[in-house]
Amino acid sequence: MSPAPRRASRCWKNTTWNSTAEISISVAGTGDWRRQAEKVYGNIGHVLGAAGATPASVVKETTWVLSIDSWRQHGAPVRRALYKGDYPASTLVEIPGLARGEFLVEIEVIAAVA
């Protein structure tokens, strides 16, 4: 079995939709909810920027976490700073595990790009 990808992203140009899925594997972020959230949202920002989009372009976000309580305490403040109060439709799902043991969160966004 091959190891899980360090980062997985899809970005389609010249269309209306852009999608990206991000995970964080930074050793510094192992076990650290806030650092993983900052890394994941930073990665998302870079992918959106490459497609000519911004966080305001995001229309849907799906977040998978190992603990909703931990996410609300440590990850949600990072999310609030990214979207600045103008949030996309979102789904938050607590699951028993992600692709690798050190992952705490995975986020997928869909953005409309004109």
DSSP file (Angstrom, degrees, kcal/mol; ACC not computed):
  #  RESIDUE AA STRUCTURE BP1 BP2  ACC     N-H-->O    O-->H-N    N-H-->O    O-->H-N    TCO  KAPPA ALPHA  PHI   PSI    X-CA   Y-CA   Z-CA
    1    1 A M              0   0    0      0, 0.0     0, 0.0     0, 0.0     0, 0.0   0.000 360.0 360.0 360.0 130.0    0.0    0.0    0.0
    2    2 A S        -     0   0    0      1,-0.1     0, 0.0     3,-0.0     0, 0.0  -0.456 360.0 -96.6 -78.9 153.1    1.5    3.4   -1.0
    3    3 A P        -     0   0    0      0, 0.0    -1,-0.1     0, 0.0     3,-0.1  -0.259  46.9 -92.2 -66.7 157.2    1.6    6.2    1.6
    4    4 A A        -     0   0    0     95,-0.2     2,-0.0     1,-0.1    96,-0.0  -0.327  50.7 -94.5 -65.5 150.1   -1.1    8.8    1.7
    5    5 A P        -     0   0    0      0, 0.0     3,-0.2     0, 0.0    -1,-0.1  -0.349  20.7-138.8 -66.3 147.8   -0.5   12.0   -0.4
    6    6 A R  S    S+     0   0    0      1,-0.3     2,-0.3    -3,-0.1    17,-0.2   0.827  89.3   2.2 -73.4 -32.3    1.1   14.9    1.4
    7    7 A R        -     0   0    0     15,-0.1     2,-0.5    17,-0.1    -1,-0.3  -0.951  65.1-165.8-156.4 132.7   -1.3   17.3   -0.4
    8    8 A A        +     0   0    0     13,-0.5    13,-0.6    -2,-0.3     2,-0.4  -0.986  18.8 163.1-123.9 125.7   -4.0   16.6   -2.9
    9    9 A S  B     -A   20   0A   0     -2,-0.5     2,-0.4    11,-0.2    11,-0.2  -0.998  21.2-165.3-142.6 147.9   -5.5   19.4   -5.0
   10   10 A R        +     0   0    0      9,-0.7     2,-0.4    -2,-0.4     9,-0.3  -0.998  13.2 174.3-127.6 134.6   -7.6   19.7   -8.1
   11   11 A C        -     0   0    0     -2,-0.4     2,-0.5     7,-0.1     7,-0.1  -0.940  10.6-166.1-144.5 118.6   -7.9   23.0   -9.9
   12   12 A W        -     0   0    0     -2,-0.4     3,-0.4     5,-0.3     2,-0.2  -0.918  10.0-158.2-108.6 124.2   -9.7   23.6  -13.2
   13   13 A K  S    S+     0   0    0     -2,-0.5     3,-0.1     1,-0.2     4,-0.1  -0.589  70.9  30.8 -95.4 162.5   -9.1   26.8  -15.0
   14   14 A N  S    S+     0   0    0      1,-0.3     2,-0.3    -2,-0.2    -1,-0.2   0.752 103.7  91.4  63.0  27.1  -11.4   28.3  -17.7
   15   15 A T  S    S-     0   0    0     -3,-0.4    -1,-0.3     2,-0.1    98,-0.1  -0.836  85.9-110.6-135.8 177.1  -14.5   26.8  -16.0
   16   16 A T  S    S+     0   0    0     -2,-0.3    97,-3.1    -3,-0.1     2,-0.4   0.800  93.4  61.1 -80.5 -29.0  -16.9   28.0  -13.4
   17   17 A W  E     - B   0 112A   0     95,-0.2     2,-0.4    -4,-0.1    -5,-0.3  -0.805  52.8-176.3-113.0 143.1  -15.9   25.6  -10.6
   18   18 A N  E     - B   0 111A   0     93,-2.3    93,-3.3    -2,-0.4     2,-0.4  -0.998  10.6-171.0-129.6 133.9  -12.6   25.1   -8.8
   19   19 A S  E     + B   0 110A   0     -2,-0.4    -9,-0.7    -9,-0.3     2,-0.4  -0.981   7.0 175.2-130.5 141.2  -12.2   22.4   -6.2
   20   20 A T  E     -AB   9 109A   0     89,-2.3    89,-2.8    -2,-0.4     2,-0.5  -0.996  13.1-163.1-143.3 138.8   -9.4   21.7   -3.7
   21   21 A A  E     - B   0 108A   0    -13,-0.6   -13,-0.5    -2,-0.4     2,-0.4  -0.984  19.2-171.3-118.5 131.9   -9.0   19.2   -1.0
   22   22 A E  E     + B   0 107A   0     85,-3.4    85,-2.4    -2,-0.5     2,-0.3  -0.956  14.9 175.0-130.9 143.6   -6.3   19.8    1.6
   23   23 A I  E     - B   0 106A   0     -2,-0.4     2,-0.4   -17,-0.2    83,-0.1  -0.920  24.0-131.7-132.9 161.1   -4.6   18.0    4.4
   24   24 A S        +     0   0    0     81,-0.6    80,-0.2    -2,-0.3    81,-0.2  -0.958  26.9 166.7-118.6 135.0   -1.7   19.0    6.6
   25   25 A I        +     0   0    0     -2,-0.4     5,-0.1   -19,-0.1    -1,-0.1   0.202  24.3 146.1-127.4  14.5    1.2   16.7    7.4
   26   26 A S    >   -     0   0    0      1,-0.2     3,-1.3     3,-0.1     4,-0.4  -0.316  48.2-140.5 -55.4 126.7    3.7   19.3    8.8
   27   27 A V  G >  S+     0   0    0      1,-0.3     3,-1.5     2,-0.2    -1,-0.2   0.884 104.6  58.0 -57.5 -37.8    5.7   17.5   11.5
   28   28 A A  G 3  S+     0   0    0      1,-0.3    -1,-0.3     7,-0.1     7,-0.1   0.762 105.7  51.3 -63.2 -23.4    5.4   20.7   13.6
   29   29 A G  G X  S+     0   0    0     -3,-1.3     3,-2.3     6,-0.1     7,-0.3   0.432  75.0 129.1 -94.9   1.1    1.6   20.3   13.4
   30   30 A T  T <  S-     0   0    0     -3,-1.5    73,-0.1    -4,-0.4     3,-0.1  -0.398  90.2  -2.6 -60.9 120.8    1.4   16.7   14.5
   31   31 A G  T 3  S+     0   0    0     71,-0.6     2,-0.7    -2,-0.2    -1,-0.3   0.443 107.7 114.5  78.9  -0.1   -1.2   16.7   17.3
   32   32 A D    <>  -     0   0    0     -3,-2.3     4,-2.3     1,-0.2     5,-0.2  -0.875  46.3-169.7-111.4 102.8   -1.7   20.5   17.1
   33   33 A W  H  > S+     0   0    0     -2,-0.7     4,-2.5     1,-0.2     5,-0.2   0.914  85.6  47.5 -57.5 -48.8   -5.2   21.4   15.9
   34   34 A R  H  > S+     0   0    0      1,-0.2     4,-2.7     2,-0.2    -1,-0.2   0.925 112.1  48.7 -64.4 -44.7   -4.5   25.1   15.3
   35   35 A R  H  > S+     0   0    0      1,-0.2     4,-2.3     2,-0.2    -1,-0.2   0.893 112.5  48.7 -64.0 -39.2   -1.2   24.6   13.4
   36   36 A Q  H  X S+     0   0    0     -4,-2.3     4,-2.9    -7,-0.3    -1,-0.2   0.916 111.5  49.9 -66.6 -40.3   -2.9   22.0   11.2
   37   37 A A  H  X S+     0   0    0     -4,-2.5     4,-2.7    -5,-0.2     5,-0.3   0.928 111.3  48.9 -61.9 -44.3   -5.8   24.3   10.5
   38   38 A E  H  X S+     0   0    0     -4,-2.7     4,-2.0     1,-0.2    -1,-0.2   0.906 113.7  46.7 -61.5 -41.9   -3.4   27.2    9.7
   39   39 A K  H  X S+     0   0    0     -4,-2.3     4,-2.6    -5,-0.2    -2,-0.2   0.931 113.8  47.0 -66.1 -46.3   -1.5   24.9    7.3
   40   40 A V  H  X S+     0   0    0     -4,-2.9     4,-2.5     1,-0.2    -2,-0.2   0.949 115.3  44.5 -62.8 -49.4   -4.6   23.5    5.6
   41   41 A Y  H  X S+     0   0    0     -4,-2.7     4,-2.4     1,-0.2    -1,-0.2   0.848 112.1  54.1 -66.6 -31.8   -6.2   26.9    5.1
   42   42 A G  H  X S+     0   0    0     -4,-2.0     4,-1.9    -5,-0.3    -1,-0.2   0.926 109.4  47.8 -63.2 -44.4   -2.9   28.4    4.0
   43   43 A N  H  X S+     0   0    0     -4,-2.6     4,-2.3     2,-0.2    -2,-0.2   0.916 111.1  51.1 -61.0 -43.8   -2.6   25.6    1.3
   44   44 A I  H  X S+     0   0    0     -4,-2.5     4,-2.9     1,-0.2     5,-0.2   0.919 107.7  53.2 -60.6 -43.8   -6.2   26.3    0.3
   45   45 A G  H  X S+     0   0    0     -4,-2.4     4,-2.4     1,-0.2    -1,-0.2   0.892 109.3  49.0 -58.6 -40.6   -5.4   30.0   -0.1
   46   46 A H  H  X S+     0   0    0     -4,-1.9     4,-2.0     2,-0.2    -1,-0.2   0.914 112.7  46.6 -66.0 -43.1   -2.5   29.2   -2.4
   47   47 A V  H  X S+     0   0    0     -4,-2.3     4,-1.0     2,-0.2    -2,-0.2   0.916 113.2  49.1 -67.0 -42.3   -4.5   26.9   -4.6
   48   48 A L  H ><>S+     0   0    0     -4,-2.9     5,-3.0     1,-0.2     3,-0.9   0.937 110.4  51.4 -60.6 -45.9   -7.4   29.4   -4.8
   49   49 A G  H ><5S+     0   0    0     -4,-2.4     3,-1.6     1,-0.3    -1,-0.2   0.878 104.4  56.6 -59.4 -39.1   -4.9   32.2   -5.7
   50   50 A A  H 3<5S+     0   0    0     -4,-2.0    -1,-0.3     1,-0.3    -2,-0.2   0.769 109.1  47.7 -63.7 -25.0   -3.4   30.1   -8.5
   51   51 A A  T <<5S-     0   0    0     -4,-1.0    -1,-0.3    -3,-0.9    -2,-0.2   0.336 122.5-105.6 -96.4   5.8   -6.9   29.8  -10.0
   52   52 A G  T < 5S+     0   0    0     -3,-1.6    -3,-0.2     1,-0.3     2,-0.2   0.738  83.1 121.3  77.2  22.5   -7.6   33.5   -9.7
   53   53 A A      < -     0   0    0     -5,-3.0    -1,-0.3    -6,-0.2    -2,-0.1  -0.670  45.2-157.7-113.7 168.8   -9.9   33.0   -6.7
   54   54 A T    >   -     0   0    0     -2,-0.2     3,-2.1    -3,-0.1     4,-0.4  -0.823  44.3 -90.0-133.1 172.6  -10.1   34.2   -3.1
   55   55 A P  G >  S+     0   0    0      0, 0.0     3,-1.3     0, 0.0    28,-0.1   0.823 126.1  64.3 -55.9 -29.0  -11.7   32.8    0.0
   56   56 A A  G 3  S+     0   0    0      1,-0.2    27,-0.0    55,-0.0    -3,-0.0   0.705  94.2  61.7 -66.9 -17.8  -14.7   35.0   -1.0
   57   57 A S  G <  S+     0   0    0     -3,-2.1    55,-2.6    54,-0.1     2,-0.3   0.625  78.2 108.1 -80.4 -14.4  -15.0   32.7   -4.1
   58   58 A V  E <   +C  111   0A   0     -3,-1.3    53,-0.3    -4,-0.4     3,-0.1  -0.487  37.5 171.6 -71.1 126.4  -15.6   29.6   -1.9
   59   59 A V  E     +     0   0A   0     51,-3.0    30,-1.4     1,-0.3     2,-0.3   0.593  66.2  24.8-108.3 -17.4  -19.3   28.5   -2.2
   60   60 A K  E     -Cd 110  89A   0     50,-1.7    50,-2.7    28,-0.2     2,-0.4  -0.983  58.8-174.5-151.7 136.4  -19.0   25.1   -0.3
   61   61 A E  E     -Cd 109  90A   0     28,-2.2    30,-2.1    -2,-0.3     2,-0.5  -0.999   3.9-168.9-132.6 133.0  -16.7   23.7    2.3
   62   62 A T  E     -Cd 108  91A   0     46,-3.0    46,-2.9    -2,-0.4     2,-0.5  -0.991   9.9-170.7-120.1 127.1  -16.6   20.2    3.7
   63   63 A T  E     -Cd 107  92A   0     28,-3.0    30,-3.0    -2,-0.5     2,-0.5  -0.972   8.1-164.5-122.9 126.7  -14.4   19.6    6.8
   64   64 A W  E     +Cd 106  93A   0     42,-3.1    42,-2.2    -2,-0.5     2,-0.3  -0.943  19.5 173.2-108.3 128.6  -13.7   16.2    8.2
   65   65 A V  E     -Cd 105  94A   0     28,-2.7    30,-2.8    -2,-0.5    40,-0.2  -0.910  41.0-134.9-133.4 158.8  -12.2   16.2   11.8
   66   66 A L  S    S+     0   0    0     38,-1.6     2,-0.3    -2,-0.3    39,-0.1   0.695 100.1  21.4 -83.4 -20.1  -11.3   13.6   14.4
   67   67 A S     >  -     0   0    0     37,-0.3     4,-2.3     1,-0.1    -1,-0.3  -0.891  57.5-162.9-150.8 115.9  -13.0   15.7   17.1
   68   68 A I  H  > S+     0   0    0     -2,-0.3     4,-2.8     2,-0.2     5,-0.2   0.904  96.8  54.0 -63.6 -40.5  -15.7   18.4   16.6
   69   69 A D  H  > S+     0   0    0      1,-0.2     4,-1.8     2,-0.2    -1,-0.2   0.927 110.7  44.9 -61.0 -45.0  -15.0   19.8   20.1
   70   70 A S  H  >>S+     0   0    0      2,-0.2     4,-2.7     1,-0.2     5,-0.6   0.891 113.1  51.8 -65.6 -39.0  -11.3   20.2   19.4
   71   71 A W  I  X>S+     0   0    0     -4,-2.3     5,-2.7     1,-0.2     4,-1.7   0.934 108.8  49.8 -62.6 -46.0  -12.0   21.7   16.0
   72   72 A R  I  <5S+     0   0    0     -4,-2.8    -1,-0.2     3,-0.2    -2,-0.2   0.885 116.0  43.3 -61.0 -37.8  -14.4   24.3   17.5
   73   73 A Q  I  <5S+     0   0    0     -4,-1.8    -2,-0.2    -5,-0.2    -1,-0.2   0.907 134.1  11.8 -74.5 -42.4  -11.9   25.3   20.1
   74   74 A H  I  <5S+     0   0    0     -4,-2.7     4,-0.4    -5,-0.1    -3,-0.2   0.774 130.2  39.3-112.0 -33.5   -8.8   25.4   17.9
   75   75 A G  I >X<S+     0   0    0     -4,-1.7     4,-2.0    -5,-0.6     3,-0.6   0.843 102.2  65.7 -90.3 -36.8   -9.7   25.3   14.2
   76   76 A A  H 3><S+     0   0    0     -5,-2.7     4,-2.8     1,-0.2     5,-0.2   0.863  97.0  56.2 -58.9 -38.7  -12.8   27.4   14.0
   77   77 A P  H 3> S+     0   0    0      0, 0.0     4,-1.8     0, 0.0    -1,-0.2   0.882 107.9  49.4 -61.2 -34.9  -10.9   30.6   14.9
   78   78 A V  H <> S+     0   0    0     -3,-0.6     4,-1.6    -4,-0.4    -2,-0.2   0.911 111.3  49.5 -66.8 -42.1   -8.6   30.1   12.0
   79   79 A R  H  X S+     0   0    0     -4,-2.0     4,-2.3     1,-0.2     5,-0.3   0.918 108.4  52.8 -62.2 -44.7  -11.6   29.5    9.7
   80   80 A R  H  X>S+     0   0    0     -4,-2.8     4,-1.9     1,-0.2     5,-0.5   0.892 108.0  51.2 -59.3 -40.2  -13.3   32.7   11.0
   81   81 A A  H  <5S+     0   0    0     -4,-1.8    -1,-0.2    -5,-0.2    -2,-0.2   0.860 110.1  50.1 -66.3 -35.1  -10.1   34.7   10.2
   82   82 A L  H  <5S+     0   0    0     -4,-1.6    -2,-0.2     1,-0.2    -1,-0.2   0.946 120.0  32.7 -67.9 -48.8  -10.0   33.3    6.6
   83   83 A Y  H ><5S-     0   0    0     -4,-2.3     3,-1.8    -5,-0.1    -2,-0.2   0.629  91.3-144.7 -88.7 -13.6  -13.7   34.0    5.7
   84   84 A K  T 3<5S-     0   0    0     -4,-1.9    -3,-0.1    -5,-0.3    -4,-0.1   0.833  70.5 -51.3  53.5  38.0  -14.0   37.2    7.8
   85   85 A G  T 3 <S+     0   0    0     -5,-0.5     2,-1.0     1,-0.1    -1,-0.3   0.276 118.4 103.2  89.9 -11.7  -17.7   36.5    8.6
   86   86 A D    <   -     0   0    0     -3,-1.8    -1,-0.1    -6,-0.2    -2,-0.0  -0.714  59.8-172.9-104.5  81.4  -18.9   35.8    5.1
   87   87 A Y        -     0   0    0     -2,-1.0     2,-0.1     1,-0.1     3,-0.1  -0.431  18.8-132.3 -84.3 145.7  -19.0   32.0    5.3
   88   88 A P        -     0   0    0      0, 0.0   -28,-0.2     0, 0.0   -29,-0.1  -0.386  46.9 -76.6 -78.8 168.1  -19.7   29.5    2.5
   89   89 A A  E     -d   60   0A   0    -30,-1.4   -28,-2.2    -2,-0.1     2,-0.3  -0.430  66.9-172.4 -58.3 141.7  -22.2   26.7    2.9
   90   90 A S  E     -d   61   0A   0    -30,-0.2     2,-0.4    -3,-0.1   -28,-0.2  -0.981  29.8-157.8-147.2 155.9  -20.4   24.1    5.0
   91   91 A T  E     -d   62   0A   0    -30,-2.1   -28,-3.0    -2,-0.3     2,-0.5  -1.000  10.2-163.1-130.6 130.8  -20.5   20.6    6.4
   92   92 A L  E     -d   63   0A   0     -2,-0.4     2,-0.4   -30,-0.2   -28,-0.2  -0.974  12.5-175.8-116.5 123.2  -18.5   19.5    9.4
   93   93 A V  E     -d   64   0A   0    -30,-3.0   -28,-2.7    -2,-0.5     2,-0.5  -0.973  17.7-147.7-125.9 126.9  -18.2   15.8    9.9
   94   94 A E  E     +d   65   0A   0     -2,-0.4   -28,-0.2   -30,-0.2   -30,-0.1  -0.820  26.6 176.9 -90.9 129.3  -16.5   13.9   12.8
   95   95 A I        -     0   0    0    -30,-2.8     3,-0.1    -2,-0.5    -2,-0.0  -0.877  39.3-118.8-130.1 161.2  -14.9   10.7   11.7
   96   96 A P  S    S-     0   0    0      0, 0.0     2,-0.3     0, 0.0   -30,-0.1   0.702  87.8 -10.7 -76.2 -18.2  -12.8    8.0   13.5
   97   97 A G        -     0   0    0    -32,-0.1     2,-0.2     7,-0.0     4,-0.1  -0.973  54.0-140.3-172.8 158.7   -9.7    8.5   11.3
   98   98 A L        -     0   0    0      2,-0.4     5,-0.0     5,-0.3   -33,-0.0  -0.485  54.4 -73.6-114.4-171.8   -8.1   10.0    8.3
   99   99 A A  S    S+     0   0    0     -2,-0.2     2,-0.3     1,-0.1   -95,-0.2   0.806 118.1  27.9 -59.3 -33.5   -5.6    8.6    5.8
  100  100 A R  S >  S-     0   0    0      1,-0.1     3,-1.6   -97,-0.1    -2,-0.4  -0.961  82.0-119.8-130.9 150.0   -2.7    8.9    8.2
  101  101 A G  T 3  S+     0   0    0     -2,-0.3    -1,-0.1     1,-0.3    -2,-0.0   0.768 110.0  55.7 -59.2 -29.9   -2.6    8.8   12.0
  102  102 A E  T 3  S+     0   0    0    -72,-0.1   -71,-0.6   -77,-0.0     2,-0.3   0.602  83.3 103.3 -82.6  -9.4   -1.2   12.3   12.4
  103  103 A F    <   +     0   0    0     -3,-1.6    -5,-0.3     1,-0.2     3,-0.1  -0.572  37.6 170.5 -74.4 131.6   -4.0   14.0   10.4
  104  104 A L        +     0   0    0     -2,-0.3   -38,-1.6     1,-0.3   -37,-0.3   0.622  65.8  21.0-106.7 -24.4   -6.5   15.8   12.5
  105  105 A V  E     - C   0  65A   0    -40,-0.2   -81,-0.6   -81,-0.2     2,-0.4  -0.996  51.0-170.9-149.0 145.7   -8.4   17.6    9.7
  106  106 A E  E     -BC  23  64A   0    -42,-2.2   -42,-3.1    -2,-0.3     2,-0.4  -0.992  15.1-167.2-135.3 136.6   -9.1   17.4    6.0
  107  107 A I  E     -BC  22  63A   0    -85,-2.4   -85,-3.4    -2,-0.4     2,-0.4  -0.984   7.7-170.5-129.6 134.1  -10.9   20.2    4.2
  108  108 A E  E     -BC  21  62A   0    -46,-2.9   -46,-3.0    -2,-0.4     2,-0.4  -0.987  10.6-172.3-120.3 132.5  -12.4   20.3    0.7
  109  109 A V  E     -BC  20  61A   0    -89,-2.8   -89,-2.3    -2,-0.4     2,-0.4  -0.933  14.1-156.7-123.5 150.6  -13.6   23.6   -0.8
  110  110 A I  E     -BC  19  60A   0    -50,-2.7   -51,-3.0    -2,-0.4   -50,-1.7  -0.997  18.4-170.9-121.7 128.3  -15.5   24.4   -4.0
  111  111 A A  E     -BC  18  58A   0    -93,-3.3   -93,-2.3    -2,-0.4     2,-0.6  -0.940  21.7-131.3-124.1 142.7  -15.1   27.9   -5.4
  112  112 A A  E     -B   17   0A   0    -55,-2.6     2,-0.5    -2,-0.4   -95,-0.2  -0.819  24.9-170.9 -90.2 124.6  -16.9   29.7   -8.2
  113  113 A V              0   0    0    -97,-3.1   -60,-0.1    -2,-0.6   -61,-0.0  -0.972 360.0 360.0-120.7 118.9  -14.5   31.4  -10.5
  114  114 A A              0   0    0     -2,-0.5   -98,-0.1   -62,-0.2    -1,-0.1   0.473 360.0 360.0 -79.6 360.0  -15.9   33.8  -13.1
